[in-house]
Amino acid sequence: MGNRLSKIYTRTGDEGTTGLGDGSRVPKDSPRIEVMGDVDELNSLMGLLLVHPVRDSIRHVLNEVQHKLFDLGGELCMPGFTAISAEDVAFLEQALDQHNAELPPLKEFILPGGGPAAAACHMARAVCRRAERRLITLDRQEPLSPHLRSYINRLSDLLFVFGRVLARDEGGSEVLWRHQR
């Protein structure tokens, strides 16, 4: 593949618009660009999470998720293009089932924390939920593939489970919400 970003600045966005993959221009604060930004932030948080020592099974899934989030951003950038499939959602569900099976049932809500990697995972989960909300807003205006919604929804569930697993792996404990404090 050739050098795709030979010039970093183009000045074409100075007036408050940005280009989509199909050549059209939209305002930088449009719902599509907002969700693309959230997905980019989420992918960056995945990278931050991966600088922590995490078990190989989680590292493998998160590496795949980073690539899929980039694909998802591409799908958002090119209206009409599809990059996320039912198989991608199934991949997350399999990882969820595998890692959730080792956890005790929840009896209380969990506060974010439990160790550095677990806390980073909870931060990524919160941004994932924001991306999901913005994706729903965009979908109301411009119908999207239902696989996008499912993928982001499953990913936030997976990040919650990974946060629980990582808290244990890091020798910490889950911080339980105490409603009677």
Sequence and secondary structure as in RCSB ss.txt:
>XXXX:A:sequence
MGNRLSKIYTRTGDEGTTGLGDGSRVPKDSPRIEVMGDVDELNSLMGLLLVHPVRDSIRHVLNEVQHKLFDLGGE
LCMPGFTAISAEDVAFLEQALDQHNAELPPLKEFILPGGGPAAAACHMARAVCRRAERRLITLDRQEPLSPHLRS
YINRLSDLLFVFGRVLARDEGGSEVLWRHQR
>XXXX:A:secstr
   S S S  STTTTSEEE TTS EEETTSHHHHHHHHHHHHHHHHHHHHTS   HHHHHHHHHHHHHHHHHHHH
HHSTT     HHHHHHHHHHHHHHHTTS   SS EES SSHHHHHHHHHHHHHHHHHHHHHHHHHHS   HHHHH
HHHHHHHHHHHHHHHHHHHTT   EE  TT 
